[in-house]
Amino acid sequence: MKHHHLKSALGRGACSLIAGLGLIVAVQAADLDEIKARGYMVVATEDNYAPFNFMNGSESDGFMKYMIEELEAYSDDFEVRQEILPWTGLLAAVSNGQYDAAITGASVSDERMRVFNYAPPFASAQHFYIKRADDDRINSVADLDGMTVGVQAGSVLLSRLPELEAMLKETGGKLGEVVQYEAYPEIYADLANGRLDYVINSAVPVNDLIKERGDIFAAGQAVSGPGFVGWPVPKNSPELLAFLTDFMNDMKASGRLAELQEEWFGESFPDLPEVPITTVEEFHELAGM
């Protein structure tokens, strides 16, 4: 029988948009004509989600830093102003109109799709299992039968565990104990010390982990269908969504997107959708859900 333990109720990948905002910004979110008239757009980015966004001393760094530079060069009629926020409350601040868009590594989910449209994704969010590098018991998804898994509470990863459950059922297995955590450092610590058998995370963080700690951890097979990371844009800004769609496809056509993906994510993702994602139904179709 499957048991769920909760070590904390909050998480980086949490879907909730009702977290406290903590700050007030005078500029209200606007569609493209208003942004051009204003002369600038205001975007919210994160401070602690490598390799997408993180702080290098007092300066922002990561994939988004260079994407924002490219976006500003592409935007002839306005400048791009960046506000750096903690993840908690960031999506709520964008949905409430305090920012024009979230320029961060936000996975597409059903709940978020009800509030936002997404510009064409720039990274895969497909889910993979991670094991200890010296654990010879696990060599395929079938080997996860009945084992204890760690995942972030409230996350998109947690919401797609039924896909792994279905994979295991096909081989006569079942999902074991699911332990939920606030953040991944604690999850990885418990995997390393043997309290967990495996962990689930998405493609980019998995690549980053193996790059930094490949002596301790090893990546395994996919445990979900396709997933996507993109920029959330409020539903009432269709012109801005179209502008960001053109920008993202221009970056792809020029090869610059692939360069930045290779540099920051460890691989490029040439097969991602080139259209915005605007409905839950469209997301499910693209993700094979």
C-alpha positions, 0 to 999 in steps of 0.5 A: 500500500502506498503511504504519503509522509509530509516533511513540509508543506511548501516547495520551490515547485509548488503550484499555489499562487496564493503565497504572500506578496511581500512587496508593492510595485507601482507599475501595473501589468500591461499588454504590448501597446501599453508597454511600448507607450510606457517605454519599458516592461517589468519582469519578475525573476528569481534569486535562487534557482540555478541554473535558470536564475541565481545570484553571483555576489550582488549580481544576477546570473544564469540562463535568464540573465542572458535571455533578458539581454537578448530580449532587450536587444530584440525589443526596439520600442522599450527596455526590459527592467528586471525585479529579483524576487524570492520564488515564494509569491513570484507567480502571485505577483505576476498574476496580480498585475504587479509585473508584465511577465515571469522570466523564470524557470516555471514548469507548465502545470494545470493550475498555472495554465488556468492563470497564465499562458506560456510563451514557447518553452525553452527547456524540457521538464520531463521527469527522471529518477535519480539514485545513488551512484553505487546502488546496483539494485536500480537499473530501470523503472521496473526496479523502482517497485515498492521503493521509497521515493523523495519528491518536493511537496506541492510540486508539478513533479508530485502531481505527475506521479500517477504516470510512474504508478502506471509505468510500474503497474505495467511491469507488475510493480507498484509505487512505494512510500512517497516522502515529501520535502520542502526543498531538494537539498534535504531530499538529496541528503536523505538519498545520499544517506540511504533514507530514500531509495530514489528521487524524482526531479526534472531534466535541467536540475537533474543535469545540474546535479549530475554535473556537480555531484556525479560521484554521489548520484546517477540519473536514470530513465524518464518517469513521466511524459514530456514536460515544459519550462517556459515564461508565464504571461498573464491571460489578459496580455495576448499581444505580449504573448505573441511578441515573446513567441516571436522572440523565442522562435527568433532565438531558436532560428538564430541558434542562440537559444541552443547555445545558451541551453548547452551552456547552462542546461548541459544539452539543447532541446530542439524538439520543444513546441514552437507555439505558445501553450494557452490551455490545459487541453493543449498542455495535456496533448503536448505532454501526452497526458 
